[in-house]
Amino acid sequence: MQTFFKILIFISIITSLKSTCIPEQIHLSLSDAFTNYTDDSSPMRVIFTTKGPCESAYVSLTTPEGIQNVSAADQKCNERNYDGVIYINCIHVFDFPATLNFSQSYGYSCYGDSESAENVGPFKFYIPSPKYQEGQETNVVIFADMDATEFGMTTINRLTKIAQKNFSKIDAFFHNGDIAYNLGGNASAKGDNFLNTIQNFTAIMPYMVTAGNHENSSNFSNFNMRFRMPLYKETKNHYYSFAIGNIHFVSFNLDFLLTNTDPALRQYMLDWLDQDLQSVNRQEKPWIVAVTHRPFYCSFKKSDDCTIYSQRWADFEVILLKYKVDLVLGGHVHIYERMLPIKKGHIGSFVHRYWDDKYRYIINPQTPMYVVQGMAGHKGDEADPQDVYKGQSFAVKVSKDYSFLKVRSLNSTYLKVENYESKSGKINDEFYIIRTEYPKSPRLPRYESETKENVLKRFFSDVFTAIWKRLF
């Protein structure tokens, strides 16, 4: 009988050791090829976590040419003591080979131990293209302030459906800060649970991230341990850029400057942002979208976040204005708010048709459009829309329904932004940014053309619309 129990204990120990190498928290991200456009850079990377050191972890990549095993480019373990219990997180980073093609689908499975048959997968994923292809839309889903509680699960369930149904039609998901509330909570168990919960879409969809104030503990160490955005070696996720199709995305972590107040660091980030935006060829990338957790503007008066930001980030706004950034997306304030173009705290210049009472068509804005989308799902500190509307004249649409944003580049003339309610999946706000100074598309609305023959048509059409509205 003693021998029997010894065998059971031995089997239990072996099983326990094996279980520490089962991959979890799997998430993809775009890599440096979307930043430097070189053929010798990895286009995509995958990261997974194990509960113990697993030196022989690998990813089995399926391509049209066959199966290829990819070894880890980086592996790091983190040990924490929480209420007397030791927790271990080991992060394994895999860079997919540069030989993979853009605009093509591949498959992969994750192995924590080469000696074990246990694996997680297979998963199928699609690599978008950093170069614009005529007639092809760019679609990126953006959200912020989301955890895995019942409040965040409404959005998580909706995003999972979108990813699994349209994994080749959505180019990336972008989580703009306050991830899990907090990633390092309960000796990292909170972050582990969150990343496992969203694995159903992060394992098949590029998952891009920006840090927020809830990632700032220990100088963002837990956040930087888990993620590898483009330019990671140089910037440690704090600022980076990438291109998909004809959109240039730039991300910068303003909370990093609130916890590190060295003026030299701030100037370095400003110089980097200036150089990055200066390098954008607007003929190839007509759209620039900036993503940062801390909003530059919002109307909610109950928080100093919305009354001091315009002064606090004025030097960053100068650069956004200088390079005619089209759209600036923030989070942090738990509300959806869409604003008119703004310059230094005031409504900026743009063409507006009088019949467009919902400001759905913003034509040739001379300043950025600002949107706060902090309503992906976390209970607490929700803004009251009535307070927001009383706040600033530039507020156009406000909602406190759990929701997420989709940014769509239809072509070089139209950028469409849609806000979706998480529960119903319906759009509760949408607008277009329209640029007529860039190369034109054949799909122009009637008010877009300013030729002599169309001016008259537009005049009579506007008159008819005004009369119709007055009568009915």
N, C-alpha and C positions, 0 to 999 in steps of 0.2 A: 504493500500500500504506500509506503514511504517513497519507493521508487516511482510509483505512479504520480504522486504529487510533485516530485522533483521534475518529472517530465513536463507536467502541466505548467510549472513555474518557468521552466526553460522555454517552452513554447510561448508563454505569455511575454517573456522578456524579448524574445526574437520578434514577435509580432509588434511589440511596442517600439522596438528599434526601427522596424520597417515603416511603421506609421509616421514616424518623424520625417520621412522623406517623401510623403505623398504631396504632390504639388497642389497649392491652393492660391486664392487671390490672384488669379491669372488676368493680366491686362496687357493689351497691345498699345503701342504709341508710334506715331510717325517719328522718323529718325532724321539724321543730318542731311540725307539726300533731298529733303524738302526745304532745306535751308540754303545749302550751297550748290544744289543742282548738278553735282558732279556724278559721273557714272561709277566712281569707285567708292561711294559711300553707301552704307546700309540704308535701305528705304524704310524699314520697319523693324521694330524690336518687340520682344515679349519678355515680361517679367513675371516670375511666380515666387511664392514663399513656401518654405518648409519649416517644420517645427524643430529641426535639428540640422547640423552640418551634413551636407550630402555632396561630397567632392566630385562624384561622377554624374551629377545631374545633366540632362541634355534635353533637347527638343528634336523630335523627329518631324522633318519638314517634307511635305508631299508636293512635288512639282510635276509638270508633264514629262520631265526627263527621268523621274523616279524619286526614290526616297533618299533624303540626305539628313544625316544627324548633325546638329549644330551644338557645339560645346559652349559653355557659359563664358561670356566675355568679362564678367565681373561677378563675384560672390562675396557677400558680407553677412556676418551674423551679429545680432544684437541681443544682449542678455539683460533682463530686468527682474528686479525683486519686487513683488507686489503682495503685501500682507504675508510675507514669509514664503511665498511660492515663487519659484524661478520660472520665468517665461523666456523662451528663445524664439527669435524670428531670424531666419536666414533668407536673404534676398538673392535671387539668381537672375542675372540679366543676360539675354541672348540677342545678339544682333543678327538678323537674317542677312544672307549674302547679297552683295551688290548686284549679282547676276539676275535677281528677280526683276520682273518687268512691271512697270506701272500699268494701271487699268487692266489688271488681271487678277484672278482668284487663285488661292492656294489653300492647302490644308496643313494642319500640324497637330501633334500630340505632345504632352509634357511628361517627362520622366524624371523623378527625383533620384533614382538609383539605377545604374546600368545593370546591376545584378538582379533587379526585381522586374517582374512583368507588370507590376502595377503602374498604370499611367492614367492621365486625365486627358480626355479628348475622344475622338478627334474633333477639331474645330475647323471651320472654313472661314477664311477672311479675304477681303478684297483690298488691293493697294490702289488708292486714288493716284492721280497724276499731279505733280507740281506745275505742269505746263497746261495751258489752255488748249482745249480741243474744240473746234468750231461746232456749235450747236449743242454742246454738253453743259448742263448746269453744274454749279458747285453748291452743295448743301451741307451745312454744318449746324448741328444742334448744340445749343449753349444753355447752361443752367448754373445756378449757384446756390449755396446755403441749403444743403441736403444731407440728411442722415438716414439711418435705416429704421427709424421708428415708424409708427403707423402713419405719420404725417408725410414722411419722405417716401414711403412705399407706394403711395398713389402715383407719384412721378416715376419711380423706379419700374413699376409694373408697365407703365405706358412706354417708357424708353426701351424696355426689353422687347415688347411687341414690335416696336418700330425697327429695332436693330435686327431681329430675327426675320422679319418680313422684307426689309429693304437694305440688307447689309451692303449691297453693291450700289445703292442709290444715295445713301447717306455717306458722306466722305469722312466724317469724324464727329465724335462727341467732345464737348469742351466743358469741363467742370471748373467754374470760375471761383474757386475758393470756398472755405468753410466746409471741408470734406469730412463727413462722419461726426463732427462735433465731439470728440477730437480724435484724430488718428492715434495719438499716444495715450488716450485714456485707458484706465485699468490695465496698465502695463502693456499697452498696445492691443489689448483684446478688442477694444472698441473699433479701432481701425481694421483689425483682422476681420471682424464680423461684417463691417460695411463692405470691404472689398470682396469678401465671399458672396455677399448678397447681390452685388452688381456684376458679378463675374459672368452672368448669362448674357450681358451685352458687351462688357469690356474684353472678353476673350475673342470676340469676333469683330469688334469695331475699334478703330484707333481712339484711345481715351487720353485726351490732352488735359492738362491741369495747370491752374495758377494757384498759388498759395493765398490764403486769407488770414485774418487775424487769429482764427482758431488753429492755425498751423504754426504759430510763431513760438511755441514753447521750445526751450533749449536751442534757440536760434535756428528754428525750422529743421532740426536734425531728423526727426521722425519722418517728416514730409520728404526731405531730400534722400533719405534712405530708401523710401519705397518707389520713387519715380525717377525716370530718366528722360527728360524732355530734350529736344535738339539743343546743341551747344552745351550739354551738361558739364563737360570737363572744364569749360571756361566760366560758366555762369551759375552752376548748381541749381538750375530750374528757376532762378529768380528773374531772369529776363531772357527772352529768345524770340525768334520769329520763324515762320514757315509759310509756304505758299501752297495753295490748292487751287488748281485751275487758274482763274484770273483774279483771285483774291490773295492779298498779302496780309497775313495775320501777324500781329505783334503783341506779345504778352509781357507785362512787367509788374513786379510785385512791390507795390507801394508800402505794404506793411513791413517789408524788409527795411525800409528807410525810417520807419517809426521805432523799430527796435535797435537799429544801428544808425546813430545820429551823426556819424562822422561826415562832415561836409564833403570830404574827398570822395566818399562812396557815392553820395548823391550826384556829384558832378560826373563821376564815371558812368553812372547809369544814364544821366542826361546825354552825355557825349555818345554813348552807345546807341541810344534811341535816335539821336540826330543822324548818326552815320548810317544806321539801318534804314531809316526812311528815305534818306538821300539816295540810297542805292536802288530804290524801287523804280523800275521802268514803267511808267504809267500807261504806255501803249500796250505793254504785255500784261501788266497787273493794274488795271484801271481802278480797282477797289482796294482800299486799305481799311482794315477793321482792327481796332485796338481793344484789348481785353485786359482788365485789371479789376481786382476784387473791390477795392475802395472806389466808390463813385466820385467823379469830379463834381457832378451836380445832382441834386434831387430836391424835392420840395418839402419833405417831411420836417416840420419845425420842432418836433419834440426831441430831436437828436442833434447834437452839435456836429454830427457827421455831415449834415447837409448845409450847415451855415458857415463852416470854416474851410470846407474843402477847396472852394474856388480860390482862396488865398494860399492855402497850404500847397497846392499843386500848380500854382500859376506858372512856374518855370517849365513844367511838363506841358501845360496847355499851349504855351508859346510854340513848342515844337510841333504839336498836333495841328495847330493853325498854319504853321509855316509850310507843312507838306500836304495840306488839304486832306487830312484824314477824314474819311467818310462817316464812320460809325464808331462810337466809343461805348463799350458795354461794361457795366459795373454790376456789383451785387451788394452784399453786406446789409443793406436795408431791406427788410422782409416785406417787399411789395414789388409789383410790376408797375413801372412808370415810364411812359414814353414822352420825351420832350421835343420841342422844336429845336432847330439849330441854335447853338449858343456860342457867344463870344464874350469872354470876360464877364460873365454873369448876366448878360442881356441877350435877347433874341437877335440872332444874326440875320444876314441877308439871304433871301432865297425867293424864287418865283412861286407865287401861289395863285391859283384860280379861285375866284370868289365862290363858285358853286361847290368847291371842295371843302365843305364845312367840317369834315373830320380830319382834315390835313393828311389825306392818304397819299397825296402826290407831292413830294418835296423836290422841286425842280431847281437844279443848279445851286444848291446851297453853298455858300462861301465859308461856312464854318461846320464843324462836326455835328452830327446828330448824336444825342445821348439817350441811352436806355438803361434803366436799372432793372435787372431781373434777379431778384433775390428770393423768389417764391417757389423754389423747387420742392421744399418740404422740410421745415423745422418749426416746431411749436414754440412760440415766444417772440415778443417784441414786434408783432405785426403792426405795420403802420395803418392808420385809419385813412381811407381815401378822402374823407371829408376834410381832414387836416391837410392832406396833400394839396387838394384843390385850392384851399385857402392860402397855400404857401407861396407859389410863384406863378407868374403869368405864362411861363413857358411850358407848364404841364398840359399835355394833350389828352392822355389816356392813363387811367390808374385802375389797378385791379389787385385784390388780395386773394384771388383764387389761386390754388397751387397750379403752377404752370411752368412752361419752358419755352425757349425761343428757338426759332429756325431762321438762319441767315441763308438766303438763296441768291446767287448771282445768276440771273437769267441770261445775261450777255454783258457786253461792255457799256451798255447804256442804262440797264436796270439792275438795281440791287433791291430785292424784296425781303422784308423782315416780317415774320409771322409769330405771334404769341399764342401758344396752344394751352388750353386748359387740360390739366393732367387727367382729371376724372372722365371727362366726356370726349377728349381728343379734338374738341372743336376750337376753331380760331376765335379768340375774343378781341384781337387787335391785329391790324396789318397795315403796312405802308410801304411805299416805294421811294427810293432815292434815285433820281433820274439825272444823268449827266449828258448834256447835249454837246459839250465841247470835246468829248472823246469820240472815237470812231463810231459811226452810227450803225444801228441794226435795222433790218427791214421791218421789224415788228415795232413800229413807233405808233403811239396813240395819236389821236387827231391834234391834241394841243402841243405835241412835241415839234411838229414841223413849222417853220417860220417863213416858208416861201410865200411869195405874193398871192398865188392862187389859193393857198391853204389858209392864209390869214382871213380872207373873206368867209370861207367855209366855217372856220372856227368862230368868227364873230356871230354869224347867223345861228350856229349851233348853240353858242352860249346864251344868246338872246332867247331862243326857243326854250332852253332848259330853265332859264330864270322865269319866264312866263308860266311854264308848266308847274314849277314849284309854287309860284304865287297862287295859281288857280286851284291846285290840288294839294 
